[in-house]
């Protein structure tokens, strides 16, 4: 066990949470994540990322090897279980992630900050394409939420989908407004205006 504190991560929290239910091998974890739809909120496209996460948790003493397991289709696999320190840190991470907003750096806001490098027509076209994609995503999220109960277990297991749907709907409303402003010319710029602005804002270097 290492004395270095282990930083929380979405995948580490997911692995520890799954192990609260039962001991699992990495393939079983990946299968459950996909079956339960958690791959919509945590990246598990590569099983190697799960193995790396388990290695970190093992070194930190948050999980331990229970033994090996075998089924009819696959070779022998190492099965892991959560430790008491793992249960405690899962609760700490969960409370922190739910209660304390964290500054994250998704790629879309970064691209927006440099959208002025495109022409207004180019920006409108690409944002329309994004809006169409989000519209399709909303349809998929609505299908997932269809039939959700008004409370209890049926809703709590879908809270992340509710959140995704709310965020997507808000983004679509914003995108629609920006596209309308671009179409109407209320939002417009030229490269000459931008280079002139950048030149006026540049620091003056003294000899």
N, C-alpha and C positions, 0 to 999 in steps of 0.2 A: 504494500500500500504506500502511495506517495504522499508526502506532506504538502505538495503543491495543490492549492484549491483548484477543483475542476470547474471550468466555466460552463454555464448552462448553454444548451442549444436546443432547437426544436426536435432534432432527431434523438438526442440523448434523453430528453424528457419523454418522448414517445416510447423509446425502448424500455425505460424504467417503468413507465405506466403499464405497458403490456405485461411486463414481468410481475406486476401486482396480481394479475389474474392467475397465472400459472407459469412454471418454468418452460422455456422455449429455446429452440435452436434458431440461428439467424434466418434460415429459410422460412421457418414458421412465422417469425416476426414480420418479414417482408410480405408474406401471404396474408397475414391478418391486417396489416396496414392497408393493403389494397382492397381486401374484402370489406373492411369497415369504412372505406372511402377516405381514410386519413392521408392517402397519397395526394389529395387535393390541397393539403395544407403543409405537408412535409415532403421533401424531396428524397425519394427512395428508388430512383431509376436505376441506380447501380448498387448491387448487393455489397460491393466492396465498402461503400460508405457505412453500412451497418456494421460490418466487421471492424472497421477502424473505430467506430463509436464504442463498440463493445470492448475493444482493447483498452480504450481510455477509461471506461467505467470499471473494468477489471483491475487496472492498475491503481485506480483510486479507491478500491475496496467497496464499490457500490453494487457490484454484482460478483457472483462467484460461480465456478463450474459445479454443476450438480452431478454430471455424468455424461454418458453418451446415449443417443437415441437412434433408432432405426425404424424405417417404415418399408413398405413393400416396394416403393419406387426408387428410393434413394439410399445411398451408402450411409454408413455410420456418421452421425453428426454430434458435435458438442452441444450439450444443453446447459443453459445458464439460468440461474435464479437470482432474485434480488436479495440483498442483505439488509439488515436493520438500518445501517447508515444510508443505504440506498433509498429506503422508504422515507427516512427523514429528509434527505436532500430533494427527493421528488416533491414533497410537500412544500419545501422552501422555494424551489424553483417555480412551482405552480402558483403559489401566492404572489411571488414577485412578478411573474410574467402577466398574470391577470390584473394586478393592481398598479403596476408602474409602467407607464408608456415608455418605450425605448426608441431612441432615434435610429431609424433604419434608412438605408440608402438604396431603394429600388431604382431600376434603370429608367423608368418613364419620366420622373421629375427631372432627372439629369438631361435626358433628351429634350424635354420641354424648355429647359434653360438655354438650349442652343438652337431651338426651332427657328430663330431669326436668321439662321444661315440658309434656310430655304426661302423660296419665294412664297408669298401668301397663298397662291394657287396650289403650290406643292404641299404646303402645310395643311390646307383644307382637304386635299385629296387623301393624304395619309391619315389624317384624323377621322375622316369619314370611314376609312377602312377599319380603323380601330373601333369606331362606334359600331360598325356592323358586326365585328367579332364579339364585342361585349354584349350586343343584343342576343347573339346566339348563345353566349355563356349564360345569360339571364334565363333563357328558355330552358337550358339544361338544369340550372339551379332550381327553377320553379318545378320542373319535373321531379327532382329529388325531394323537394319539400312537399309535394302534393300528398295529401293524406296524413300529414303530420298532425299529431294530437295537440290539444290545447295546453297540455302540461305533462308533468311527470317524465318518465323515462323516454317516451317517444319524442319529446321535444329536446331534452337535454343532450341527447346523443347527436342532435342536428344543429346545435347552437353555432358551430363554426360555419355551417352552410348558410344559416340565417345571416350571419355577419358578412360572409362573402357576397350574398345577394344584396344586402343593404349597401355595401361599399360599391359594388358594380353598378347598382341603380343610380347612386349619387354621381359616380364618374360619368355615366351615360348622359345624365342631365347636364352636367358641366360641358361635356364634349359637344352636345347638341347646341348649346348656347354659343360656344366658341366658333363652331362651324357656321352657324347663322351669321355671326358677326363678320367672319371672313367673307362669306358670300355677299353680304351687303356692303362691304368695304369699310365697315366701322372699325375693323382691325386690319391695318395695312402698314407696310413699311417698304423701304427700298434699300438695296445694298449701299447706295451712296449715302443715304441718311445714317445708316449704322456705322459705316467707316468714318464718317465725319464726327459722329458722337464718340466713337472710340478714340479718335485722334484728340478730341478736346479733353477727354478724361485721362489721357496718358500722362504719367509723371514727367516732369521736366528734369533732365539730367544736367547737373552742373559740372563744369570742367574742374 
